[in-house]
Amino acid sequence: MGGEGFGVDASLIKADANRQRSVPGAEGLPPDAANNAVRESLEVLDQAAFGAATPVTPKFISIADPASRWTGANGGLAFCAYSTNYLVDLKNAVIMDVEATTAVRQAEVTAQRTMIERPRERFGIWPERLAANMGYGDAANLAWLVHEQGIEPHIPVFSKDRIDGAFGRTDFIYNRADDSYTCPAGRQLRRYWQEGRAAKAKPRSMASTSIAPARQTATHAICGPSADQATLGSIHERGS
């Protein structure tokens, strides 16, 4: 076992549940639904790996297995599923830890944190690097890895590109020297356009947290359908 580099990923496990025995998520479980699966679901309702993983209401809830999650993450027909999460030592392909969660990205990220911390507590093993896919590349998780755990992430930044015809965040080039962005049309996006007291009066506290201030883009003719487009960036999602 190497111990220097770990990889993390999740596999969907289809639950023993079907669409016919499900109810719309917005309606919740019917009052007469009472079985072992329902009781077990209520027990994990507030756990970050299950019910509390996301505030988003699922499209359907299975009466037979309500703790499972209705998902179409595989790209085909949606089904009720769980996620089996694995932490693997990359040098020798040794499975270091396994964690079960509901089938949603936020729960899988939570499982990644649990699986990194558990081998350290049990065996004193702490990786220098972590490899994962884009699903683990949100700003909060990257900040946790780098600043709280001292782990170098080999993870693509989570994509949040726009779908309204305007430029997405990945289309902009970050300029670290003056903390600005350049759009594909060559126009600069600075944090503040005002000078003097007006600029100084604007709060700058967000720059030191996970979410950086919005930056106005160029005009409608060049940058997209909106005359005043804004793009949100995080200090943990910027290029080098």
C-alpha positions, 0 to 999 in steps of 0.5 A: 500500500502506498498511502500517498495518493487516494482516489474516490468514486461512487457506484449506483446500486439499484434499489429493490423498488420501482416507479409503480410503488412510488409517490410524487416527492412533493406529496411525501409518504402517505399516512398509512405507509408503515413498514420497516423500510419507512421506519429506517428511512425516518431514522436517517432523515437528518443524516448528511449521507441520506435525508439531509444531503440536499434540500431538493425534493426528489421527483418520486419517493418509493413506498417500499424503500423511501431512503433510496433516491430516484436518479437518472445519473447513469444517463438512461432510464431513471430508477431508485438507487443508493450509492456505494462510495469507495476510497482506493489507494492508487498505488496498489488498488487497495480499497481503503474504505467504503461508505453507503449513501443516498444517490445524490452528489452532495451525499457522495462528497460527504462520504468522501470526507468520512472515508478520508478521516476514518483511515487516519483515525484507525490506521494513521494513514493520511494521503498527500493527493486525492483524485476524483471526477468533476462531481467532487470539484465544487468550491467548498470541497476543494477548500476543505481538502486544501485548507483544512486537510492539506491534501492536493486535489487532482479534481476538475472544477465543478462545471456551472456553465450557463445555458442561456447563450451567454458565456459560461465561467469556463470561457473566462480567463482569470488574471491572478496579478490584478484579480480580474477576468478576461472574456472571450471578446477580450474585455476585462472584468474587474471586481470593482469599476468605481474608483475612490471612495465609492470603491472603498465603501464596498464590502470586500469580505466576500473575497476571503471566503468561498464565494467571490463577488460578481463581476459584470461582463461586456455588452449584449452584442459581445458577451451574450443576451444580457446587457449586464451579465454577471459571473460568479467565481470562487477563490477555490475555482480559479486557475493558476 
